[in-house]
Amino acid sequence: MGMRELAQSAHHLLGLQLNSSQLSALDRYEKELLEWNKRMNLTAIRDPEQIRTKHFLDSFTCLCVMRDTPVEKVIDIGTGAGFPGLPLKIINPGMKLTLVESVGKKADFCRHVVKTLGLEGVEVIQERAETVGQMPAYRQQFDWAIARAVAILEVLSEYLLPLVRVNGAMLAMKGESAPAEAQTAEHAMRLLGGHLRKLVPVTLPGVVEERYLVVVDKVAATPNIYPRRAGMPMKKPL
């Protein structure tokens, strides 16, 4: 899949019209990712074609559900090399984006891409999700909190929901285990002020694995005790 095919797929799958400056930003992003990946392990996907499908197009699929509500302030937890946050920012320049990544070299790469592409309104925080969730500047401040394949849904709910304002939503990008995980996590979601809205199946060209977007509405404020201290959500899921 070349950049032209990426544009065609984005249009066909999502009704998304990528303009030439967006395609050129994605092209530069891809080159930087390949370059940095030679020196450090940012992502297991190293083939340009796979980057376009499994990173860029996959990130764009968030729009399937994010279109329904305001997307002014978004936080991306465990963003790694910037996915899905940075591709979403490239196609939605007015969005204020916060990227959270606890691994220093990955946070550095995100800062580098933001600077290289001249993206405004993006903050990169090198910190644990649990810590950010208790910081007044970020707690319950976002329209959307999103994450891709960071943890099981019970744990992810404790990372994401404390960051979402009431009437906002969390979005988890998950694989084939999503329906089972969503069922198990409903209790945790309720405790944290969330309500499972829907699971949306996603199909990417040439990708056989099942993918889902799990959308959880924030219907009540999260109790102050959540998120618990770093490491606890993973050790003892709610």
LOSEVO-403430 format. One line per 3 residues: their letters; for each residue x, y, z of C-alpha. Coordinates in Angstrom, 3 decimals. Layout:
residues N
A> X:Y:Z | ... $
END
This chain:
residues 238
MGM> 0.000:0.000:0.000 | 1.593:3.255:-1.171 | 0.533:6.694:0.044 $
REL> -1.947:6.952:-2.837 | -3.517:3.614:-1.856 | -3.617:4.803:1.770 $
AQS> -5.610:7.849:0.636 | -7.947:5.619:-1.404 | -8.482:3.175:1.489 $
AHH> -9.122:6.041:3.927 | -11.726:7.405:1.529 | -13.312:4.029:0.811 $
LLG> -13.400:2.810:4.452 | -14.042:6.062:6.309 | -15.126:8.679:3.755 $
LQL> -11.922:10.539:4.651 | -10.369:12.927:2.120 | -6.634:13.236:2.784 $
NSS> -5.104:16.332:1.225 | -1.563:16.592:-0.167 | -0.106:18.291:2.930 $
QLS> -1.567:15.559:5.180 | -0.132:12.844:2.921 | 3.241:14.546:2.915 $
ALD> 3.164:14.788:6.755 | 2.354:11.054:6.970 | 5.152:10.302:4.513 $
RYE> 7.639:12.249:6.664 | 6.342:10.559:9.826 | 6.879:7.154:8.199 $
KEL> 10.450:8.036:7.165 | 11.306:9.228:10.691 | 9.798:6.075:12.189 $
LEW> 11.846:3.818:9.880 | 14.994:5.847:10.585 | 14.620:5.811:14.391 $
NKR> 13.632:2.145:14.326 | 17.094:1.266:12.997 | 18.582:2.545:16.268 $
MNL> 15.920:1.558:18.798 | 12.899:-0.676:18.977 | 9.978:1.745:18.660 $
TAI> 7.595:-0.596:16.866 | 7.662:-4.206:15.687 | 6.174:-3.094:12.349 $
RDP> 9.091:-2.105:10.113 | 7.703:-2.507:6.609 | 6.420:0.747:4.996 $
EQI> 3.317:-0.949:3.616 | 2.465:-2.396:7.049 | 3.066:1.001:8.683 $
RTK> 0.464:2.557:6.376 | -2.126:-0.140:7.074 | -1.486:-1.181:10.672 $
HFL> -0.448:2.214:12.055 | -1.882:5.034:9.927 | -5.105:3.512:8.582 $
DSF> -5.714:1.675:11.867 | -5.388:5.006:13.738 | -7.838:6.671:11.344 $
TCL> -10.510:4.040:12.128 | -11.075:5.837:15.473 | -13.041:8.366:13.444 $
CVM> -15.777:5.733:12.959 | -16.877:6.492:16.520 | -15.268:9.860:17.336 $
RDT> -17.245:11.743:14.700 | -20.436:11.600:16.796 | -19.158:13.855:19.600 $
PVE> -16.864:16.902:20.003 | -13.182:16.104:19.509 | -11.523:19.182:20.969 $
KVI> -9.357:17.644:23.688 | -7.967:14.137:23.303 | -5.494:12.181:25.440 $
DIG> -3.714:9.103:24.081 | -2.415:6.762:26.800 | 0.575:4.469:26.161 $
TGA> 0.979:6.053:22.743 | 4.305:4.333:21.942 | 5.527:5.867:18.671 $
GFP> 2.466:8.156:18.553 | -0.416:5.855:17.593 | -3.281:6.526:17.248 $
GLP> -2.878:10.129:18.481 | -0.504:11.684:15.937 | -2.213:10.393:12.753 $
LKI> -5.523:11.667:14.202 | -3.914:15.059:14.863 | -2.582:15.219:11.283 $
INP> -6.105:14.816:9.871 | -7.769:16.924:12.576 | -5.391:19.874:13.122 $
GMK> -7.750:21.795:15.435 | -7.683:19.039:18.050 | -5.696:19.600:21.269 $
LTL> -3.737:16.391:21.857 | -1.916:15.039:24.909 | 0.314:11.990:24.406 $
VES> 1.281:9.941:27.472 | 4.177:7.485:27.225 | 6.234:6.174:30.151 $
VGK> 9.199:4.942:28.031 | 11.687:7.785:27.517 | 12.918:6.937:24.003 $
KAD> 9.342:6.616:22.719 | 8.314:9.930:24.314 | 11.434:11.519:22.721 $
FCR> 10.440:10.158:19.313 | 6.929:11.621:19.679 | 8.408:15.040:20.568 $
HVV> 10.712:14.769:17.547 | 7.788:14.024:15.187 | 5.708:16.884:16.629 $
KTL> 8.619:19.278:16.066 | 9.550:17.901:12.628 | 5.966:18.146:11.355 $
GLE> 5.389:21.519:13.035 | 2.283:20.269:14.846 | 0.740:22.776:17.255 $
GVE> -1.399:22.004:20.294 | 0.357:18.708:21.135 | 1.824:17.932:24.561 $
VIQ> 3.980:14.864:25.240 | 4.169:13.639:28.849 | 6.645:10.982:29.932 $
ERA> 4.714:9.508:32.845 | 2.609:6.567:34.006 | -1.121:6.689:33.219 $
ETV> -2.011:6.247:36.903 | 0.029:9.335:37.854 | -1.475:11.505:35.111 $
GQM> -4.997:10.397:36.132 | -4.494:11.957:39.595 | -3.066:15.271:38.307 $
PAY> -5.687:18.086:38.513 | -4.539:19.558:35.179 | -5.542:16.343:33.383 $
RQQ> -8.122:14.602:35.543 | -11.614:14.630:33.957 | -10.469:17.204:31.393 $
FDW> -10.794:15.354:28.054 | -13.543:14.744:25.494 | -11.865:11.453:24.577 $
AIA> -9.238:9.248:26.228 | -7.933:6.672:23.770 | -5.509:3.743:23.839 $
RAV> -4.444:0.990:21.516 | -3.603:-2.477:22.820 | -2.148:-1.229:26.124 $
AIL> -3.801:-3.599:28.639 | -6.925:-5.673:29.255 | -10.119:-3.634:29.360 $
EVL> -10.561:-3.692:33.166 | -7.093:-2.173:33.578 | -7.494:0.182:30.623 $
SEY> -10.760:1.531:32.063 | -8.890:2.562:35.223 | -6.223:4.293:33.102 $
LLP> -8.634:6.116:30.790 | -11.937:6.913:32.524 | -10.458:9.167:35.271 $
LVR> -9.145:11.435:32.468 | -12.493:11.819:30.699 | -14.944:14.611:31.519 $
VNG> -18.538:13.602:32.311 | -20.350:13.226:28.948 | -17.043:12.463:27.233 $
AML> -15.960:8.937:26.270 | -13.092:6.469:26.288 | -12.069:4.520:23.218 $
AMK> -10.084:1.284:23.429 | -8.702:-0.245:20.218 | -8.716:-3.995:20.813 $
GES> -8.262:-7.338:19.061 | -10.459:-10.427:18.923 | -10.735:-10.699:22.727 $
APA> -12.708:-7.413:22.889 | -16.263:-8.860:23.261 | -15.229:-11.151:26.135 $
EAQ> -13.121:-8.421:27.785 | -15.954:-5.898:27.528 | -18.301:-8.237:29.369 $
TAE> -15.780:-8.869:32.154 | -14.944:-5.156:32.477 | -18.501:-3.806:32.854 $
HAM> -18.259:-3.831:36.674 | -14.960:-1.881:36.599 | -16.438:0.592:34.104 $
RLL> -19.410:1.254:36.390 | -17.166:1.796:39.433 | -15.202:4.390:37.446 $
GGH> -18.250:6.280:36.167 | -18.398:4.593:32.760 | -21.098:2.837:30.752 $
LRK> -20.310:0.534:27.828 | -21.869:2.109:24.721 | -20.845:-0.191:21.880 $
LVP> -18.254:-2.386:20.180 | -17.583:-1.581:16.551 | -15.871:-4.253:14.408 $
VTL> -13.159:-2.851:12.136 | -11.757:-4.452:8.973 | -8.466:-3.311:7.482 $
PGV> -7.433:-4.278:3.936 | -5.171:-7.333:3.956 | -5.400:-7.801:7.751 $
VEE> -7.069:-11.015:8.913 | -7.061:-10.431:12.681 | -10.337:-9.202:14.124 $
RYL> -10.286:-5.642:15.429 | -12.789:-3.726:17.532 | -13.320:-0.198:18.777 $
VVV> -14.718:-0.324:22.318 | -16.580:2.870:23.273 | -17.402:3.644:26.912 $
DKV> -19.390:6.758:27.841 | -18.450:8.714:30.955 | -21.781:9.070:32.774 $
AAT> -20.630:9.989:36.312 | -17.535:11.438:37.994 | -14.783:8.954:38.843 $
PNI> -14.324:8.451:42.618 | -11.149:10.155:43.883 | -9.458:6.879:44.849 $
YPR> -9.087:5.942:41.145 | -6.734:5.483:39.480 | -4.862:3.689:42.238 $
RAG> -1.086:4.069:42.535 | 1.188:3.008:39.668 | 1.187:-0.735:39.076 $
MPM> -1.931:-1.486:41.133 | -4.495:-1.565:38.303 | -2.407:-4.189:36.497 $
KKP> -1.665:-6.189:39.659 | -5.242:-6.156:40.979 | -7.758:-5.315:38.236 $
L> -11.055:-3.950:39.545 $
END
